[in-house]
Amino acid sequence: MNKVNAIEVNGVSKSYGKVKALDGVSFSVGRGEVFGLIGPDGAGKTSLYRILCTLLLPDAGSAAVDGFDTVSQMKQIRRRVGYMPGKFSLYQDLTVEENLKFFATLFGTTVDEGYDSIKAIYSQIERFRNRKAGALSGGMKQKLALSCALVHSPSVLLLDEPTTGVDPVSRKELWEMLGMLKERDITIVASTPYLDEVRCCERVAFLNHGLIRGIDTPEAILERFADIFNPPGLKRSEEVRGKSEECREASRARARTEWQFPAAIPNAGDSSLATRHSSLENVIEVEHLVKAFGSFRAVDDISFSVKRGEIFGFLGANGAGKTTAMHMLTGLNQPTSGTGRVCGYDIRTEYEQIKRHIGYMSQRFSLYEDLTVAENIRLFAGIYGMKDDEISRKTDALLQRLQFDEHKNDLVASLPLGWKQKLAFSVSIFHEPGVVFLDEPTGGVDPATRRQFWELIYDAAQRGITVFVTTHYMDEAEYCDRISIMVDGKISALGTPEGLKRQFGQPDMDHVFTYLARQATRSGD
């Protein structure tokens, strides 16, 4: 092995049945280098990380870390490598301190012996050492996972998309920490879907379909493969916006018909129904909403409304309270105080009605991997109470629109990430809900695929479906009609992207978000 290289990979291949995850991959990483390994989901990045960590054997070729072979010298490599997978390799039911002690024991050391290696990072969360890992915010989990990976003082750190699902401020903090580690001459190999993080690397390798397509500086790779990493931005023309307004009006008309209760029905003059009729312009209305856990107010007196057919961005740092707020709006949790209506239904008393009139898509897409495409569509349509003939007719139309006709009998597990994403979104609005809630739906997805997903969102909004979306991609925030930003359980800003940039004197939404999020005062999640 070349003495200046910490990692050497020569002709490595790995297959899973007929799927070739890696196909003759070769590259090297210099000692103390920050090296990026980038590419879309399914490119082979995780398989490569696992081979370098000695968790997986290559079918062909060889790999070496610090001069030790990944097949014949596993023990030596495991003492020298720190590995942080994308899913946070933490035990949710163990405390912060118990997780750290467990990983120290695995590597044959103690927290006391390795404390100097993690002090700069662990000291930021040490006061929460008795809190269970499952109760930490994304940023705090990130710091704990990094501490666990560093407790045995490794010379090489492998990070497999460690910032997916983490807010922009916490992401910046992680890369500041990585800068400190580089000063200690630790070699870092990191994969990320975020372009600002790609630019933090000294060199990057673009991996796609198991092949290295190029190795160069970040700017050179991003320019060479601009169609994947920097596709044209999305803009809705005034004509499209006009059509959206027409669709909103049509949707309001449908809502008036659907919610028109005959006067002969007992209690038809009930005040709740009167409120429902007067709220047709807004599909979501929230006033002074509070959710407290003991003395802690996760959501602290928020008020806002969302119009029918609007794309509404609901932003906030990890732990700001946005997930708790979304749980109340979707009928999964009831407020401590305040009021709220979704599709005209009271979030306190009519949450079962709300569930039937909304769509929901989580970051994990909520699909059943062991069912086929068609079976997933039929299952969710049945849950939403659709009739068999309608399901059959709309299924055929959806498969045609997605160009999935030939794949309707394929297992979802076999689909590429981008396909799963499109299918999950389409299933979530299959029953034409009044509003669809999207909880970080594009986490970990490459820019080109994210752009395709937002085209689906625009299409849904044109049809009068309200889109309520959370995201940690600030370029996606620019695509919304309006945005709210939560800090410490409160809404600190609410307006259009252009309006917020003017209000806070910032050049883009990333700077607006960072400016507000750094004003947070409460500690913990």
C-alpha positions in Angstrom: 0.0 0.0 0.0 1.1 3.5 -0.8 2.2 5.1 2.5 0.4 8.4 1.8 -3.0 6.6 1.3 -5.3 5.6 4.2 -7.6 3.7 1.9 -7.0 1.8 -1.3 -9.8 0.0 -3.3 -8.8 -2.1 -6.3 -11.4 -3.6 -8.6 -13.9 -4.4 -5.9 -17.2 -6.0 -7.1 -20.2 -7.2 -5.1 -23.4 -8.7 -6.2 -26.7 -9.7 -4.5 -28.2 -12.3 -6.8 -28.7 -10.7 -10.2 -28.1 -7.2 -8.8 -24.5 -5.9 -9.2 -24.1 -3.4 -6.4 -20.4 -2.7 -7.1 -18.7 -3.4 -10.5 -14.9 -3.1 -10.5 -14.6 -0.1 -8.2 -11.2 1.4 -7.7 -10.0 4.6 -5.9 -7.7 5.7 -3.1 -8.0 8.2 -0.3 -5.0 10.1 1.1 -4.2 10.2 4.9 -6.0 13.1 6.6 -8.1 13.7 3.5 -11.9 14.6 3.6 -13.2 12.5 0.7 -16.8 12.5 -0.6 -18.5 9.4 -1.9 -21.6 10.6 -3.7 -24.4 9.2 -5.8 -28.1 8.3 -5.9 -29.8 5.7 -3.7 -28.8 2.3 -4.9 -25.5 3.4 -6.3 -23.5 1.0 -4.1 -22.2 3.4 -1.5 -23.4 1.5 1.6 -22.1 -1.8 0.2 -18.7 -0.1 -0.2 -18.7 1.3 3.3 -19.5 -2.2 4.7 -16.7 -3.7 2.8 -14.3 -1.1 4.2 -15.6 -1.8 7.7 -15.1 -5.5 7.2 -18.8 -6.1 7.7 -19.1 -7.5 4.1 -16.8 -9.5 1.9 -16.2 -8.5 -1.7 -16.9 -11.0 -4.5 -13.8 -9.8 -6.4 -11.0 -7.3 -5.9 -9.4 -6.1 -2.7 -9.5 -3.2 -0.3 -7.1 -2.0 2.4 -7.4 0.5 5.3 -4.2 1.8 6.9 -2.4 -0.9 5.0 -4.5 -3.8 6.4 -6.5 -6.1 4.1 -10.3 -6.0 4.7 -10.6 -9.8 4.4 -7.5 -11.2 6.1 -6.8 -8.5 8.7 -10.3 -7.7 10.0 -9.3 -7.2 13.6 -6.6 -4.7 12.9 -9.0 -2.6 10.7 -11.9 -2.7 13.2 -9.6 -1.0 15.8 -8.7 1.7 13.3 -12.1 2.5 11.7 -15.1 4.5 13.1 -18.3 3.9 11.2 -21.5 6.1 11.4 -24.3 4.6 9.2 -27.1 6.8 8.0 -29.7 5.3 10.3 -27.8 6.3 13.5 -26.3 3.1 15.0 -27.8 3.9 18.4 -29.8 1.8 20.9 -33.0 3.9 21.4 -33.8 2.4 24.8 -30.4 3.0 26.2 -29.3 6.4 27.7 -26.7 8.6 26.1 -24.1 7.4 28.6 -25.1 3.7 28.2 -24.8 3.9 24.4 -21.3 5.5 24.7 -20.2 2.9 27.3 -21.5 0.1 25.1 -19.5 1.2 22.0 -16.4 1.8 24.1 -16.7 -1.8 25.4 -17.1 -3.2 21.9 -13.8 -1.6 20.9 -12.0 -2.8 24.1 -11.7 0.6 25.7 -13.5 2.8 28.2 -15.1 6.2 28.0 -12.5 7.6 30.4 -9.6 6.3 28.1 -11.2 7.7 25.0 -12.7 10.9 26.5 -10.0 13.2 25.0 -11.0 11.9 21.5 -14.6 12.9 21.9 -14.5 15.8 24.4 -15.1 18.6 21.9 -18.3 16.8 20.6 -19.6 14.8 23.6 -19.3 17.8 26.0 -22.2 19.4 24.0 -24.6 16.7 25.0 -23.0 15.3 28.2 -25.6 17.1 30.4 -28.2 14.8 28.8 -26.3 11.6 29.6 -29.2 10.1 31.5 -31.7 10.7 28.6 -32.7 7.8 26.4 -31.3 8.1 22.9 -34.8 7.7 21.4 -35.8 11.0 23.2 -33.0 13.0 21.6 -33.4 15.5 18.7 -31.9 14.6 15.3 -28.9 16.9 16.0 -28.2 15.4 19.4 -28.5 11.9 18.0 -26.0 12.9 15.4 -23.5 14.1 18.0 -24.0 11.0 20.1 -23.5 8.7 17.1 -20.3 10.5 16.2 -19.0 10.3 19.7 -19.7 6.5 19.7 -17.8 6.2 16.4 -14.8 8.1 17.8 -14.5 6.8 21.4 -11.8 4.3 20.4 -9.7 7.0 18.7 -9.9 5.7 15.1 -7.6 6.9 12.3 -10.3 6.5 9.6 -13.9 7.7 9.9 -16.6 6.5 7.5 -19.9 8.4 7.4 -22.8 7.0 5.4 -25.2 10.0 4.9 -25.0 11.0 8.5 -27.0 14.2 8.1 -30.1 12.8 6.4 -33.2 14.1 8.2 -31.2 16.6 10.2 -31.9 20.4 10.1 -29.5 22.8 8.3 -28.0 24.3 11.5 -27.2 20.8 12.9 -25.7 19.8 9.6 -23.4 22.8 9.6 -22.4 22.0 13.2 -21.5 18.4 12.2 -19.2 19.7 9.4 -17.6 22.1 11.8 -16.8 19.1 14.0 -15.4 17.2 11.0 -13.1 20.1 10.4 -11.8 19.7 13.9 -11.2 16.0 13.3 -9.3 16.7 10.1 -6.9 18.9 12.1 -6.2 15.7 14.1 -5.2 14.0 10.8 -8.2 11.7 10.9 -9.1 10.5 7.4 -12.8 11.1 6.6 -14.9 9.5 3.9 -18.5 10.9 3.8 -21.5 10.5 1.6 -24.2 13.1 1.4 -27.1 14.2 -0.8 -26.6 17.9 0.2 -24.5 20.0 -2.3 -23.2 22.4 0.4 -21.7 19.3 2.2 -20.3 17.9 -1.0 -18.4 21.2 -1.4 -16.8 20.7 2.0 -14.9 17.7 0.7 -11.4 18.0 -0.9 -12.2 15.4 -3.5 -15.3 13.4 -4.4 -16.0 10.2 -6.2 -19.3 9.9 -8.1 -20.7 6.4 -7.8 -23.7 5.3 -9.9 -25.0 1.8 -10.7 -22.0 0.3 -9.0 -19.5 2.2 -11.2 -17.2 5.1 -10.5 -18.2 7.7 -13.0 -15.6 10.3 -12.0 -13.2 11.4 -9.3 -12.2 15.1 -9.0 -12.8 18.2 -7.0 -16.4 18.9 -5.9 -16.9 21.7 -8.3 -15.6 19.7 -11.2 -17.8 16.7 -10.5 -20.9 18.9 -9.9 -20.3 20.7 -13.1 -19.6 17.5 -15.1 -22.8 15.8 -13.8 -25.0 18.9 -13.5 -28.0 17.0 -14.9 -28.0 14.9 -11.8 -26.7 17.2 -9.1 -27.9 20.6 -10.3 -31.0 20.3 -12.4 -32.9 23.4 -13.4 -35.0 24.9 -10.6 -38.7 24.7 -10.6 -40.8 27.8 -11.1 -44.6 28.0 -11.5 -45.6 30.4 -14.2 -48.4 32.9 -13.8 -50.5 30.7 -16.1 -50.0 27.7 -13.9 -50.7 29.8 -10.8 -53.9 30.9 -12.5 -54.9 27.4 -13.2 -54.2 26.5 -9.5 -56.6 29.3 -8.5 -59.3 27.8 -10.8 -58.7 24.4 -9.3 -59.0 25.9 -5.8 -62.3 27.4 -6.7 -63.5 24.1 -8.1 -62.3 22.4 -5.0 -64.2 24.9 -2.8 -67.3 24.3 -4.8 -67.0 20.5 -4.3 -66.4 21.1 -0.6 -69.6 23.2 -0.3 -71.5 20.4 -1.9 -69.9 17.6 0.2 -70.3 19.6 3.5 -73.8 20.9 2.9 -76.0 19.3 5.6 -79.8 19.3 5.1 -81.7 21.6 7.5 -83.9 18.7 8.4 -81.0 16.9 10.2 -81.1 17.4 13.9 -78.6 19.9 15.1 -77.9 21.1 11.6 -77.7 24.6 12.9 -74.9 23.5 15.3 -72.2 26.1 15.7 -69.5 23.6 14.7 -71.2 23.1 11.3 -71.6 26.8 10.9 -67.9 27.2 11.5 -67.2 24.4 9.0 -69.2 26.3 6.3 -67.4 29.6 7.0 -64.0 27.9 6.8 -64.1 26.6 3.3 -61.5 29.1 2.1 -59.0 27.6 4.6 -58.3 23.8 4.7 -56.3 24.3 7.9 -57.0 26.7 10.7 -55.0 26.8 14.0 -55.5 29.3 16.9 -53.4 29.4 20.0 -52.5 25.8 19.8 -50.5 24.3 22.7 -49.1 20.9 23.4 -47.4 20.4 26.7 -45.6 17.4 28.2 -45.5 18.2 31.9 -44.0 21.7 32.2 -42.4 21.5 28.7 -44.3 23.1 25.9 -43.3 21.3 22.7 -45.8 23.5 20.8 -46.2 26.9 22.5 -49.2 29.0 21.3 -49.1 28.9 17.5 -51.7 30.3 15.1 -51.9 30.1 11.3 -54.1 29.1 8.4 -53.5 27.3 5.1 -55.6 27.9 2.0 -57.1 25.3 -0.2 -54.7 24.3 -2.9 -51.7 26.0 -1.3 -48.2 24.6 -0.9 -47.3 25.4 2.7 -43.8 24.8 4.0 -43.7 23.9 7.7 -40.0 24.4 8.8 -38.0 24.2 12.0 -34.9 22.8 13.5 -34.9 19.4 15.1 -36.8 19.7 18.4 -38.5 23.0 17.4 -42.0 21.4 17.7 -43.1 20.9 14.1 -43.5 17.1 14.3 -45.6 17.5 17.5 -47.7 20.1 15.7 -48.2 17.9 12.7 -49.3 15.0 14.9 -52.1 17.2 16.3 -53.2 18.3 12.8 -53.3 14.7 11.5 -55.4 13.4 14.4 -52.6 11.4 16.0 -52.5 13.5 19.2 -54.8 16.0 20.9 -53.8 19.5 22.0 -53.4 20.7 25.6 -55.2 23.9 24.7 -56.2 26.0 21.7 -58.2 25.1 18.7 -57.7 23.7 15.2 -59.6 22.5 12.2 -58.5 20.4 9.2 -60.8 20.0 6.3 -63.5 21.6 8.5 -63.1 19.0 11.3 -62.2 19.8 14.9 -58.8 18.3 15.8 -59.9 17.7 19.4 -63.2 15.9 18.7 -63.3 14.8 15.1 -59.8 13.4 14.6 -61.2 10.1 13.0 -63.0 12.2 10.4 -59.7 14.1 9.8 -57.9 10.8 9.1 -60.4 10.0 6.4 -60.0 13.3 4.6 -56.2 13.7 4.6 -53.3 12.0 2.9 -50.0 11.4 4.7 -46.5 10.5 3.6 -43.6 10.0 5.9 -39.9 10.0 5.2 -39.9 6.2 5.0 -42.7 6.3 2.4 -45.2 4.1 4.4 -45.3 1.4 1.7 -45.3 -2.4 2.3 -42.1 -3.7 0.8 -43.3 -7.3 0.5 -46.5 -6.3 -1.4 -46.6 -5.5 -5.2 -47.2 -2.1 -6.6 -50.8 -2.9 -7.4 -51.4 -4.5 -4.0 -50.1 -1.4 -2.2 -52.4 0.8 -4.1 -55.4 -1.4 -3.4 -54.6 -1.8 0.3 -54.4 2.0 0.9 -57.4 2.7 -1.2 -59.4 0.2 0.8 -58.2 1.8 4.1 -59.5 5.2 2.8 -62.9 3.6 2.1 -62.9 3.7 -1.7 -65.2 1.3 -3.6 -63.8 -1.6 -5.7 -64.9 -0.3 -9.1 -63.4 3.1 -8.4 -60.1 1.5 -7.1 -59.8 -0.5 -10.3 -60.5 2.4 -12.6 -58.2 4.8 -10.8 -55.4 2.2 -10.4 -55.2 1.7 -14.2 -55.0 5.5 -14.7 -52.4 5.9 -12.0 -50.1 3.1 -13.4 -50.4 4.7 -16.8 -49.5 8.2 -15.5 -46.5 6.9 -13.6 -45.5 4.6 -16.5 -45.6 1.7 -14.1 -47.9 -0.5 -16.2 -45.3 -3.2 -16.7 -44.3 -3.1 -13.0 -47.6 -3.4 -11.3 -46.8 -6.9 -10.2 -43.3 -6.0 -9.0 -42.6 -6.1 -5.3 -42.1 -2.6 -3.9 -38.8 -3.8 -2.3 -37.4 -4.2 -5.8 -38.1 -0.6 -6.9 -35.5 2.2 -7.1 -35.9 4.9 -4.4 -37.2 7.4 -6.8 -40.0 5.1 -8.0 -40.9 4.2 -4.4 -41.1 7.9 -3.7 -43.5 8.7 -6.6 -45.6 5.7 -5.7 -45.9 6.6 -2.0 -46.9 10.1 -2.9 -49.4 9.0 -5.5 -50.9 6.5 -3.0 -51.2 9.2 -0.3 -53.4 11.3 -2.6 -55.2 8.4 -4.4 -58.4 9.2 -2.6 -58.2 13.0 -3.5 -57.9 14.3 0.0 -58.4 17.9 1.0 -54.8 18.1 2.2 -51.7 15.9 2.1 -49.1 16.0 4.8 -45.6 15.3 3.7 -43.1 14.7 6.5 -39.6 15.2 5.0 -40.6 13.1 1.9 -37.3 13.7 0.0 -34.8 13.0 2.7 -31.6 11.4 1.3 -32.7 11.7 -2.3 -30.5 13.1 -5.1 -31.4 16.6 -6.5 -32.7 15.3 -9.9 -35.1 12.8 -8.2 -36.2 15.5 -5.7 -37.0 17.8 -8.7 -39.2 15.1 -10.2 -41.0 14.7 -6.9 -41.8 18.4 -6.7 -43.3 18.3 -10.1 -45.8 15.8 -8.6 -46.5 18.2 -5.8 -47.1 21.1 -8.2 -49.5 18.8 -10.1 -51.4 17.9 -6.9 -51.7 21.6 -6.0 -53.1 22.5 -9.4 -55.8 19.9 -8.8 -56.8 21.8 -5.6 -55.1 19.5 -3.1 -53.4 21.4 -0.2 -49.8 20.4 0.3 -48.4 20.7 3.9 -44.7 19.8 3.7 -41.8 19.7 6.1 -38.3 19.7 4.6 -34.7 20.3 5.6 -33.7 21.2 2.0 -33.9 24.9 1.8 -34.0 24.9 -2.0 -37.4 23.1 -1.6 -38.5 25.8 0.8 -38.2 28.2 -2.1 -40.8 26.2 -4.0 -43.5 26.7 -1.4 -46.3 29.4 -1.7 -45.8 30.3 1.9 -43.5 29.1 4.8 -43.7 29.1 8.5 -40.5 28.6 10.6 -40.8 27.3 14.2 -38.2 28.1 16.9 -38.6 26.9 20.5 -42.2 25.7 19.9 -43.4 29.1 18.5 -43.8 30.3 14.9 -41.0 32.9 14.5 -41.7 33.7 10.8 -44.6 33.3 8.4 -44.8 34.5 4.8 -43.7 33.9 1.2 -40.1 32.9 0.5 -39.5 36.3 -1.2 -41.2 38.2 1.6 -39.2 36.4 4.4 -35.9 37.1 2.5 -36.8 40.8 2.4 -38.0 40.9 6.0 -34.8 39.4 7.4 -32.4 40.8 4.8 -31.0 37.4 3.8 -30.1 36.2 0.3 -31.9 32.9 0.4 -34.0 30.6 2.6 -31.0 28.8 3.9 -29.7 32.0 5.5 -33.2 32.9 6.7 -33.5 29.6 8.4 -30.1 29.6 9.9 -30.6 33.2 11.2 -33.8 32.2 13.0 -32.8 28.8 14.2 -29.6 30.1 15.9 -31.8 32.2 18.1 -33.2 29.1 19.8 -32.8 29.2 23.6 -34.3 26.0 24.9 -32.0 23.1 25.2 -32.9 19.6 24.4 -35.6 18.2 22.1 
